[in-house]
Amino acid sequence: MSDRRRHLLALLTAAVMLFSHPVLQLVDALAVAGPDWLLPAYLFAAWAAVILAAALAVERGRRE
Amino acid sequence: MALVGTALTLSILYLAALFAVASFGDRRAGQGRSVIANPYVYTLSLAVYCTAWTFFGSVGLAATGGLAFMPVYLGPTLAALLFAFVLRKILLITKAYGITSIADFISARYGKSGLLAGLVTIVAVVGTVPYMSIQLNAVAASLELMLVHSPNAAFMTGADSALLVALLLAVFSILFGTRHIDATEHHQGMVLAVAVESIVKLLCFVTLGVVVTFWLFDGPGAILEGLREAGRGDLLTLAGTGYGNADWILLTALSALAMLVLPRQFQVAVIENVELPHVRRSIWLFPLYLFAINLFVLPIALAGVASALGGSPDSIVVALPLAAGHDWLALVAYLGGFSAATAMVIVETVALSTMVSNDLVMPVLLRIKALRLERWHDLSRLILMVRRVAILLVLLLGYVFFQLIGNRYGLASIGLIAFCAMAQLAPLIIAGIYWREAALPGAVLGLAAGFAVWIYTLIVPAMAGTGTLSITLVTEGPAGIGLLRPTALFGLSGLHPVSHALVWSLTANVGLLVLVSLLVRQNKLERLQALLFVDVESSRASTRLWRGEAQVGALLDLLRRFLGPERAEAVLASDAAARGRALARDEAADAALVQLSERGLARALGAASARVVVGSVVRGEVMGPDELMEILDETQKVLEYSHRLEEKSLALEEATGELRRANERLQQLDRLKDDFIATVSHELRTPLTSIRSFSEILHDTPDLEPAERQHFLHIVIRESERLTRLINDVLDLSKIESGRMEWHVGPCDLRDTVQEAVAASEGLMAEKKARLECELEAGASVVVCDRDRLLQVLINLLSNASKFLPAEDGRVRLIMRRHRDRFEVRVEDNGPGVPPAYREAVFEKFRQVSDDLKSRPKGTGLGLPISRHIIEHFGGRIWVEDAALGGAALCFTLPVPRADHPALAAE
């Protein structure tokens, strides 16, 4: 399997964990003590991070 | 003009502009200058995923369930990360076998089954109807909302806006999507139009989001403040979604599957794909689009909640600007939603109409002999007509669904219901491309069961909700059996209705697919197709499926009837180009042309029907699957044989390389041997010449002075000794190398031997005016070896050191010390030293380090090679390194013998 494919699979695993219900519950619980917009902010930040990582994995693979 | 009139005018102008864009795209494609052949247009076409549901429904869902809309977009983001695996493989298969739709894909995998193709088409049409109703609902609701704000719009009063929208979209889709009958030919104009629509809907939504967030409100903080005042802070939490623990995961997975199996997604991602590499960049560009279009969903929805607009939450995007008095912004929102809806409807109807005509209607029509279709000279018009009627019917079905059920549910709820229906195709596709044993009966039963469960768990409750069916069916179960309640089947409760339906429908689907596939045997054609699909990367070679004969004329007539004259000629022209000449009508068509014709027909009729139709003109028979499997087996054997040959060829190449290297080494050794012989000859000749010369003088001159005679005799003796030493060295080396050396092995005191060697070398050192120092560690120093040979080594090393000493103040130091398991002896000097590059070369036989250094050698150059042989024979090691005195250090080790060594015991 190429490095790009391995990186994408690893990213998929990480993304599934980031968006899994237990992790979201944890963030939701933190929002009780912190700002009430924490959960939406987390979701969009994690989403952006996954896209950025995917772009790096794909484009770096292209150059190689 | 009234606002609603402006919206309608805008809609028509927008459709006209889209038509112009599509025509431009088609024209450019006709000129061979495709405008869609790049990853950006490909990604924008994938964004057809975002329909009116995204535009209106996501905001509506967010207004009632906060973050509940997110799984629908996180799912495709996760799915995109698998594009490089799943989508790539589907594309390879599609391009290799001329697939025209998702139904064609599934049917081709399971033995080109017409039954399965028809079933998939029914599932796709029924599953898409609710989705179609969303589009009509959303656009109609927006128009009606604007009608309320248009007091002068008498012309619309009493009009059924949903029907109006359905007819408008049907006319546009028919004009747009059924201009060609070749379903595999890329609809370049359509794809370009969809890409433009993706840009339009994104711009409209972002514009709306920015204006609402930063103009109507003073930024996100003000919206949040309004939300708190409205007492709806729960919309920012997980609890606000109304989803249970499993719902979030299940709905995300459902959306990921939808990305793969929705007919319109299959159409743009697979059928319309121009180049395989475009997939790669869409892996991150498509999620980026989803991210961008969803960025303002929550702010707009929360702004709607904070504004307490009332009415349907799905109408917030239009209602919010209207309430603020910004009619222009309402038109922007309407245009974005209309754009999203039209893109979806166009692609979906093109995909569905192809499936309906190829996999449902035409196979049936071809079997009805009373129609006498065989007498029709041109069936292409019939095919186009079927597709156009299919488009109209699908949209009208969507309208009926909207009237019966759709307008009682939110857009998002209906969208998820549609997703769940289409998800039933996913197991067939995934198993089809990764599991060879997946069999047709399992696929048919699994799909039928999954679809039936979907109807029972989602459609039945929806119909009961509208009063079409008895509500007790849902509340008490059929015949009062509580375990069979459609919304809590077998007691499973606490899930979102769609999650509940997904769990049971996929359980039935996958369970039957796997179970039946394991129990039944595939027929030969299924086995063949399974092999071609699962191993697509290794079996893409074209397979000749036909045997027997057909006349070119008969094939041409067949192609003309189904494809029309132009496309039929094009098929023959491509055959002529491939074989280098055109075949005449009365010539026999070979397997290649029959295969090409079948593919051409498959584009219009689908794989299953094309096979039947071609079979009608080929004399003889279709090559049986048995024979085909035999051919494949043969091919496999040939490939394996070829692979083995390749391996042997590689091995031969390696052996040749080794032989070449060995030969070079031999040539080098030969050169060294010649050099050595030359050196030895020279060394022999020098003393021999001296001995002869001085012997002749002594013989011819009897009256020599006694002192002079004595001097000459001394020279003769010295040269004789030198000669003896040289011959001894050569003999020693020869004996060692041939294994004939006699070793007198026994215990030997290393310190004594060293001291003896030092004593023997004192004269030599005195001659060189060099100082010889010894540092010998105290303690036992017994080794097991041949004492005389060890002495030879030590004298050799001391002699070697003396040869390179400086003329003045030469120093040689001999050190002996013991390590844990070995003794080490070092002979250091303060000569010029040996550069690192030559430190191994000095031990090579037939090689004198001085060949490479500037000074001439002193001696035969065999001392060190002989020393290495002796030391290594006794388990030691010898090497050169830098000396503390500044010159070279010749070092060797010998092992400390174990107490039970036989040589010690004998002693």
Interface residues (C-beta under 8 A of the other chain):
Chain A: R4 R5 L8 L9 L11 L12 A15 V16 F19 S20 H21 L24 Q25 D28 A31 D36 W37 L39 P40 L43 F44 W47 A48 V50 I51 A54 A55 V58 E59 G61 R62
Chain B: L67 M70 L74 T77 L78 A80 L81 L82 A84 F85 P220 L224 R228 G233 L236 T237 L238 A239 N245 A246 W248 I249 T252 R280 R281 I283 W284 P287 L288 F291 L295 L298
